[in-house]
Amino acid sequence: MPPRPVSFRLHTGPGPGGTTTVGTMDIEAPLAGRALVVIVDDRTAHGDEVDSTGPLVTELLNEAGFLVDAVVAVSADEVEIRNALNTAVIGGVDLVISVGGTGVSPRDVTPDATAAVLDREIPGISEALRSSGLAAGSLDAGLSRGVAGVSGSTLVVNLASSRAAVRDGMATLTPLASQVIGEVSRIEE
């Protein structure tokens, strides 16, 4: 991955007269990868509701070192979801995170659409997301049917849609995603 500029704020201890020296330094840090976020929500896809989850996922991905290419909203329709995931994979992103549509209602078809796109499932990621979600009190994360796996060289992961599920899921996912992306990158070299 190419390096990306990162600014650090430097603090040194109290100096003469009790003053603290503060400065900034720009360095090049490795990019964790490119990502795309797919929001699965009928109201958001049709413009009836403003998406608040996409900006949260983007912020958390940026904090983890990912460059987010785009956030797209699609209806809870298997074909639309599959098309969005395939477009991301063909576009060469390292990570696709879908948010929403992982429950048990008839419109919750994200895991079904995702399974059709995956070359290999990674059940450990989904299990970790459910387990940490329940431990954090996020019932939709704990009861999620979400799947995770690799399509080509892209990691694809489903998250439940509550803010708690997203926050906890991202904290659980980012170290695992970095590991998988690193492994897939080594295979391709």
N, C-alpha and C positions, 0 to 999 in steps of 0.2 A: 504494500500500500504506500502511496506517496505521503510524504510528511505534510502536516497542516500546521499553520501558525497557532501558537497558544500563548496567551499572556499570563504571567504569574505575578502576583503582588508579593514582594519580598518585605518581610518585617525583621528587623534586627532588634535585639534587646535594648533596654534603656542605655542611652549614651551619656556623654557628659551633660550634666545639668538635668538628667532625667528625661531627655528627649529620645524619641524613637525614630529610627531611620526607616523610611518607607520608600520603595522604588518599584518600578515594574521592569520586567525583562521579557522580551519575546524570544521564544525558542521554537524549533520545529519538532513536533511530536508526531508519531505515526498515526495514521488514520485507521480506526478500527474497521472501517468498511463503509460501503454505500448501502443505504436502506430506503425502502418504500413502505408507506403505511396505507393500508386499505381499511376504510371505515365501512362496515356493513350495517346500514341503517336506512330503511325506506324513507323516513322523513328527511334525513339529511341529504340523501341522494336526489330527492325531488325538490330540494330547496325550501322545504317547509320548516326546517329547524336548523339552527346554526350548530355546527360541530364544535364541541369543546374538548373532545377526547384527542383528536388529531394533534392539536398544539401541545397537549400534555405529553403524548408519546414522542413527538418531535423534540421537545425540550429534554426529555429523559435520554433519548438516543444521542442527542448532541453532547450531553454531559458525559455519556459513555464513550464518546469519540467517534460516533457515526455521523456521516454526512447524509442528511435526508433529502433524496431527490424530489420526492413529492408525497402529498397526502391526497388520496383519491377516495371518493365516497361512491359506493355502489348499493343497489337495492339488495334485499335478502332473496336473491335469485341465484340458483346454482350456476347457471351459464354466465351471468355477469361477474360473479365472484371468481369463477374459474378463469374467465378472460382477463380480469385484472391481475390475478396471480401469474398467469402465463406471460402476460406483457412484461411484468416485473422481472421474471426469470429470463426472458429473452433479452431484456434491456441490460442484463448483466449486474443487477444489484446483488450484494452479498447476503442481505437479510430482508425478508418481507414479514411485516407484522400485520395481521388482520385483527381488527377489534370488533367484537359483536357477533351475534348469530350463533353462539356456541351452546345455547340452552336446549330445552326439550320441547319447545313449542313447534308447531308445524312449519313456521317461517325460519327456524334456526337451522340453516343448512350449510353454514360455513365449514364445519368439519367434513361434511360429505363432499363438498366442492374441492376442498383442500386435498383430501385423500386421493382424489382423481388426478391431481397434479404431481403428487410426490413420487419420486423414484424409490426412496427409502424412508420409512417412518423412524422417528427417534422417540419412542414412548417415554424414555426417562425424562425428557424435557417436559412433556405434558403432565407426567406424574408429579414432578417437582413443582410445577405451577399450581396444580390442584392442592397439593399438600401445603405449600406455603400460603396459598389463598385461604384455606380453612383455618390454618394457624393464626392468620392475621384477621380473621373474622369476616372475610369476604365470601359470603355464601355463593354468589354467582361464579366466582373463580373456583371454589371447592367443588361445585357441582357441574362444572363446565365439561362439555364433550370435546373440547378443543384438541387438535392434534398438532404435531410438529414433525418436521422431517426435511429432507433434502430433495430438491428438484434441480437436476443438473448440478451446478456449483452454488446454488442459492439455498439458504436456510429459510424455511417458511414456518411461521408459528402463529397459532390462533390464541388470542386473549379474550376473556370475557370483557364486557363493556363498562362495568362500573368504574368510577375513578379509583376506588380502593383496589379493585382487581388489576387495573392498569399499573398503578404505582407499585404494588407488591409484585406483580408479574414481571415488570421491567427490572426490579431489583434482583429477582431470582434469575431472570433470563440473560441479562447482559454478560455475566462471566461465562455462562454456558455457551452463548452465541459466539463469543470471541474464540472459545476453544474449538467449536465446530468449524467456524470459518477458517481458522488456522489449519485445521486438519484437511479440509477440502482444498485449500490453497496449496498445501504441500503435495497433495495427490496430483494436482494439475501441472505442477512444475516438471 
